[in-house]
Amino acid sequence: MTKERDAVADTNGSSSKQDTLHQTICSIRSSMEETHDSGINHSLQWRLDALACMQRMVSENHQAFATALKQDLGKLEAEAYATEILLVQSEIALFQKHLATWLTPTQVPSPMACLPARSHVEYKPLSSPGVLVLGPFNYPLLLCLQPVIGSLAAGNPTLLKPSELCPATSQLLQSLISQYFDKGVLQCLTGGVVTAQALLQHSWGKIFFTGSTRVGRIVAKAAAATLTPVVLELGGKCPAVVDETCHKRHLNQVAHRIVWAKTMNAGQTCASVDYLLVHESHLQQLCEYLVQALQTQFGPSATELGRIVSVEHAARLHSMILEVEEMIANEKRSSTASSCKILTGGSHKNRVNDRLIFPTLIVNPPKSCRLMEDEVFGPVLPIFSFSSRSDAIHFVKQIPLTPLCKYIFTSRSSVYDDYNVKIPSGSAMRNDCLISLLSHALPFGGLGTSGHGNYHGKYSLETFSHKFASMHRPLGVGLDWGNVRCHPFVGQPVKELLLRRMITDMPYVPVLLTKRNVVLGAMVVVAASCCMAPQYSGLARSNDLLRTSADLLEHAAKWVRGQIE
């Protein structure tokens, strides 16, 4: 009986928590819907005010964010600022500078069949209640706030759910967002899997998810049930290829760039180098340089290396290294020749309970090991040699996961283009790794299993906006081409032919951007009418009309050239 009472109590407690969570989500959605219903979020001022709040929040609490990142991921202060805090501030400043220009409606040409008409496209907020951002653990500040900035700039009330694996940063975000933002602008809800599942049961204007491919499938399936559009920023096994055409004198620099990218945030970067392909002519020398670069950047104890987000994730990486070590040991016991070897690092240097995985370089590990089946997401780098470019391309394409990025080291643009044509990926970079993510001018997003949708800079505005199409046609006599589009058509072949020609043969009319050009167009029409008038009205002085029209056109041309004010 006691066990039965405990089970009932547990069930009641769980039900109560779920009810409370449901009420919390409904309250959040209600605040967001009120903002949408008011229409205030369509204004430029609402968006700029939201960005100003974000700017104040980050600027006034940057040291607190750096401390939280140290607790969650062991980030040095310099790395916390360089990879998260300063990038958030840069994104805010970019939107504050350019948002008014970006939101200006864009006039577009109109079909001649629609004339007279004015057409334009403008960015509008997404549907109510707004945007849901599901943040990851690897960059718990940057990858939470960067999409939020784009969403607010696009006029969307936004709900952020940061990762529960970074409790210090998540709790700080929740506390500060409640202080700096109105509930109808931005809210933060912390929690784990249960909270995420509850949020996904509701419809949203858009869901923005950053995380693993496995969880991305779950999010996409849940979003499909409510017809919610979704952006998936997922991982992918990103290759770096050192081609034969890379000059030997550059290999030391190549090694330092690869080591920097691989160890950034302890390898927990979705666009990091997952594995390295090296032409056989460069293998030995590059491996030596890689070991030296690790020694130069981190020393023997790797004290500046960040920490893995949790003991469980560190144990996963540790087991990957152990698997390779066991394979090497088995091959030695069986006297089987093997080219697999560990250049530096290894399981004996790891401190799993401290979440420290030592940078490890493994040459030619078995392709059947977990290192090559899953995204590594840590400071462990498998290295493979290849003899021809076609072999390297085949190696990458046989891996089922689509690369989020690929990094090609070559001195020839034709070689870089060849890899880009034959290996699909979300993006690519030549002769460096990862640093392209600093650019606001480049869209960042995946392809295939590495996700869909993109953001950064203006691309974030486009992602979080509805491209609203609008056409204006005046009412009045003689503006409908003799009602040629209207019934009846039976027995009127000329009318039917004219309708077809209007749709298929008539060109689009260029945009008349200025009042001066509109006036000029009207003058041209008047002049043309004067020229044609004698044919239909029987007017005698056609030559005078022609001369007048010519003078009028010449006068208009001088006006456009600025010769006449």
N, C-alpha and C positions, 0 to 999 in steps of 0.2 A: 504493500500500500504506500509506503514511503517513497519508493521509486516511481510509482505512478503519479503521486502528488508532485514530485520533483519534475517529472516529464511535463505535466500539465503547466507547472509554473514556468518552465523554460519556454514552452509554446506560447503562453500568454505574454511573457517578456519579449519574445521575438516579434510577436504580432504587434505589441505596443510600440516597439522601435520602428517597425515598418510603417505603422500609422503615423508616427511622429515625422518620419522621413517624408512620407507622402504629403503631409500637411505643409512641411517646410518647402518642398518643391513647388507645391501649388501656390504658396504665398509668394515665392520668388517669381514664378511665372505671371502672377497677377500684377505685380509691380511693373514687370517688363511690358505686359499688355497695356497697362494704363499709359505708359510712355508712347507706345505705338498709336494708341487710339487718339492721343492728344495731337499727334502730328508734329510735335516740337522737334523730334529727332531728325526731321527732314531738313532743318535749317543748318546753315554753316556754323552759326554761333554755338549751337548745342554740341556740335562735333568738336569745335575748337575748345570749348569749355571742358569737355571730357579729356581732351589731350592735355590741357593745362593741369588738370587734376592729376593725371598720370605723371606728368613731369614733376610736379611738386612731391608726389609720393615717393618717386625714385630718388630725386635729388636730396630730399630731407632725410632719407633713411638708407642711403647707399652703404653706410658702414654696417648697419644692422643686416642688410642683405649679404654682405661679404662674410659676416660672422656665421649666418645661417648656412651659407654654401660651404663654409669650412666644416661645420658640424655634419652636414649631410654627405658631402662628397670629398672632404679633405682637401678642398681647393686652396692653394695659396692665394693671398690677397691679390697679387698681380694677375693671376689667371682668372680669378673671379671677376675682376674689373674688365680685363681684356676680352673675355669670352662671353660675358653676360651683361654686367651692369652698363658698361659704356655702349654696348650695341643697342640696348634698350633705349638709352638716352638719344643715341644717334637716330634711331627709327622715329622717335617722337619728334625730334627737331626737323626731320625730313618732311613729315606730314604737316607740321605747323607752317613750314615755309611754302609748300606747294599745294596744299589741299584746296585752297580757293580756286586756283587755276585748273586743277584736275577735275573739279566739280562743275566747271563751266560747261553747259550743254554744247554738244558738238553738232553743228548743222551738217546735214548730209544731202546729196542730190535727190531730186524727186523725179519719178517717171513723167515724161511729157504727157502721158495719158491722164495723169492726176492734176495737171496744171489748171488753174493756179493753186500752188500748194507750197507750204514750208514744212520741212521735215527736220527733226533733230533727235539725238540720243543723249540721255543723261543718266547719271548714276543715282539710283534710288535705294533706300534701305530694303533689306530682305523682309520676308513675311513675318508676322507676329508669331510668337512673342519675341524672337530675336535669335541670337547665336549662342550655341553651346560649345565651349572650348574645353577639350579633355587633354590636359597637359601630361608630359612625360616626366621621367625621373632624371634623365641624364643632364639636361640643362633646365632645372626646375624654375628658374626665373626667366631666362631668355625665351624659351620655347612655350612658356605660358603667356608672357606679356606681349611678345611680338605679334602673334595673331590677334590678341585682344586689342592692340593698338589699331591694327587694320580694320577690325570689326567696328570699333567706336568711330573711327574716321569715316566709315561708310554709313554711319547713322544707326547702328544696331544696338539696342540694349543687349547686354552680354552677361552670360553666366560662365564663370571659370571654375572647373574642378581640377585642382592640381594633383600630382601624384602623392599617394599616401606613403610611398617609399622614401620621401624626403620630408619628414615631419616638421623640421625646423623652418624650412622655407615655406611650406604649405601653411603652417599656422601663422607665420608672419604675414603672408599674403592675405589671409583671411582677416586678420586683425586690421591691417592697414587699409585694405579696400573698404571695409565697413566705416573707417574714419574719413576717408577722402572722397568717397563717391556716394551719391544718392542711390537708393535701391533701384530706381527705375533706369539707372545708367549702367552700373556694373556691380555684380555681386560675386562672392566666392563661397563655394560649398566644398568642404573637405570631406573625406571619406574614402572607403576602399571599393572593392568590387560590388558590394551590395548597393552602394550609392550610385555607382556608374550604371548598373543595371536598371535601377529605378529611374534615372534620368533618361535612359534610352527608350523607356516605354512611352515617352511623350514626344509629340511632334515639335520641331524647331524650324526656324528659318534656314538654318544650316548647322551642321555639326562639323567641327574641325578637330580631328584626332591625330595626335602624334604618338607613335609607339610601334610595337612589333607587328609583323605580318599576321601572326596568329590572332592577336586581339583585333587587328584591323578587320579581319573577316567577320568577327562577332559584331563589331560596331556597324559594318556595312549591312549585315543581315537585319539587325535591329532597326536601322534607319530606313531600310526598304519597307518594313512593315508599316511605317507611318508616312511614307513617301517624303522623307526628309532628305534633301541633298546633303552630301557629305564630302569633305576633303580628307583624304588619307595621306598623311606624311609618314611613310613606313620605312623600314630598313631595306637593306639589300647587300649582297656580298659584293662590295666595291673593289674591283681589281686595280692594281697599279702595274703597268707594263713598262719595263725598261727595254726598249727595242735595240736591235743591233746598230741602228743609225744614231744612237745617243753617243756622243763623243766620250772617250775614256777620260779625258781631262776634266769632265764635269761629274764624274761618278761620286766623288766625295761630297759635292754639293747636293747631288741627288739623294745620297744616303741621309744627310742631315734633314732634308725636307721630308723624306718619308718617315724618319724617326719622330720628327716633330708632330706630324699629322697622326701617326699611330698612337703616340702616347698622350696626345691632347685629351684632357679629362679622363686619363687612365684608359684610353681607347674606347670610351663609352660615347661614341659619336656615330650617328647613323650614316654619315658620309665619309667615315674614316676608311683608311686602306684596310680591307679585310684580308687580302692575300696579295702576294707579290710574284709577278712573272718576270724572269730575267733571262735575256738571251745568254746562251751558254758561253759566249765569248766574254761576257761581263761578270759572270756569276762569282767567281772566286774573288775578284778585286772588290766588287760591290759588297759582298758579304763581310769582307774585312773592314770596309768603310762603315758598314752598318754597326758592327760591334764597337768600333771606335767612336761613332756618333753617339751611341747610347752611353758610353763611358764619359764622353765629354759633357753631354747634357745632364746626366743624372748621377754620375759617380758610381762607386761600388754598392752603395746602400739604397739608392733611389729615394732619398728622403723628400725630394720635391714632387714625387709622383703622387697624383691624386689617389683616392680610395674608391674601390668598387662600392656600389650603392648599398649592398646588403651582404650579409654572410652567405646567404643562399646563392646569390649571383657569383660571389667569389668562389664558392665551392664548385659551381658549374664549370668555371674556367679552370680551376685546379684539376678537376676530373678530366678535362680535355687534354691537359698536359700529361697527366698520369697515363692516359690511354696510349698516347704516342710513345711514352717511355717504356711501357709494357710491350708494345709492338717491337720496339728496337731490341729490348732484352730477349724477347722470344726469337727474333731472327738471329741474334748472336748465339743463343743456345742451340739452335738448329743449324748453325753454320751457313745460314742463307745470306748471300751477298745483298747488301742494302746500301742505298745512297742517303738514307734518312739519318739526320744527325741534328742535335741541338747545339747551336752555336753559342748561345749565352742564355742565362736564366735557368729555368727548370723548376720542377715542383718543390725541390728542397729549399728554395729561396722564398717561397710563398708563406705568408702568414694569414691564413684564411680567416681566423677569428678577428684579426685586425683589419680585414677587408683589403689586404695588400697582395696584389698579384704582380710579381716581378716581371719586367719586360723580358719576353722570351722569343727568340728567333729559332725557327725550326725549318731546316732545309729538306725539301722533298718528303714531307710526311705522306703516309698512305692516303690515297684519295677516298678511301672508305671510312676514314676516321671522322669523328664528330666535328672537328675543326673545319672540314670541308662540306659538311652537311647542313650545319647551322651557321647563322651569323655569329661571328666570334664575339664582338662587342666587349673587347678588353685588350690589354697590351700584349697580345700573343700574335705573332706574325708568321704564317706559313709562307715559305719561299719555294718556288718551283722554277726549274730551268726549261727553256724551250730552244729548239734548233731553227725554226722558221716562223715567220709571221703567221702563216696559215695554222701552224700548230697552236700558237698562242690564242688566236681567234677561236679555234675549235675548243680549246680548254675552257674559255670563258663561256661559250655558248652552251656547253654541255651541262653547266650548272643551272638548275631549274629556276633559281631566283634571279629576277632582272636587276642589274646593278642600279642603285640610286645615282651613283657617279662612277666615272672611270677616269683614270689618270695615266696619260701616255707620255713617256719621256722619249723624245726623238728630236733630231735636228732638222727634220724635213716635214714641211706642212702636208705633203702628199701622203706620207705615212700616217700622220695624225688623221687626215681625212679618211683614209682607208679603214682604220680602226673604227671611226665613228659611223661609217656606212655599214659595216659588217657586224658591229656589236651594239645592239639596242641598249640604251641607258637613259636615265632621267636628265643627265648633263655630263659634261666632260671637261677636262682641263689638261692643258699641255705643259709639261715640264715643271709641275708643282702639284701639291695636294691640298685640298680643304680650304685654302685661303680665299678661293673665289666666293665663298659664302659671305664674305664681308661686303660684297657689292650689292647696293640697293637697286642697281640698274639691271641685274640679272634675275630672272624668275627662278625660284627654288622649288622643285617638286619632282615626284617620281614618275615611273612608267611601268606598266604591267604590275608585277607583284610588289614593286617598291612604292606603289601608291598612285594617286591621281589628284590633280589640282595643284596649284602652286601659289606662292606668296613671296613677300619681301617688297618693300617700297610700293610703287604704284600698282604692282601686281596684286598686293594685298587688297587694295581698294577695289580692284576689279573682281577679285574672288569673293569679297563680302558684299558686293553690290548687285542689284538687279539692273541690267541694262534696259532702261525704260525707253520704248520707242514712241514718238509722238508726231502726228502729222496734222497740220491745220489747213483747211480749205475754206475760203470765204463763201458766203451765200449771195446770190444775185442772179440777175437775168443774163443768159448767154454764157454761163460758166460751166456747163455740163456737156459741151461738144454736141449739142443738139440731142441730148439724151440717147446717144448711140448705144450706151451700155444697157438700156432698158428694153424690155419686151414691148411690142412683138418683133420676132425675127422671121417668122414664116412668111414667105413671099417677098422678102426684102433682102435679096442677095447682096446688094451694094452696102447696105447697113451692116450685114454680117461680115463682109470682107473688110470694111473699114474698122470694125471692132477688132478683128484679128490683127490688122496692120498696126493699130494703135498699141496693142499689147506686145507684139513681137518685133516691130521695126522701128518704132519711135525711140529715140535716145533718151537718156537721163539728162535733165537740165542741171548744169553746174550750180553750186551753191552761190547765192548772191549775199556775200557776207556783210556788205556795208550799205548804208542808205544811199551813198553816192552811186553805187552800181545799180541799185534798184531804180533810182531816178534815171540813170542812163538807159537802162533797159526800157523804161517807159518812153523815153524820147525816141529810141530806135523804133519802137512799135508805131509811134505817131508818125515818124518820118516814112516808114514803110507803107502805112495806110495812105498817106498823102500821095505817094508814088503810084499806088494801085487805084486810087480813086477815079481818075479819068476814064479807066476802062469800064467802069460800072455806072458812073453818074453822068457821063457825057459832058463833063466840064471841058471848056475850051482851052483853058490856059494850063495845059499839062506841063509845058516847058517851065513856066514860072514855078509850079509846084515842085518839079524835080530840082530846080535850082535852090528853092527854099529848103527842101529836104537835105540836099547836099551840104548847104551851109549849116543846117542844124546838126548834122552828123559831124562835120568838121569842128564845130563849136564844142560838141560833146567830147570829141577825142582830145581836144586841147584841155578840157576840164579834167578828164581822167589823168592826163599827163601832169597835171598840176600847174599848167601854164595860165590858167584862169582860176581865180578863187571864187 
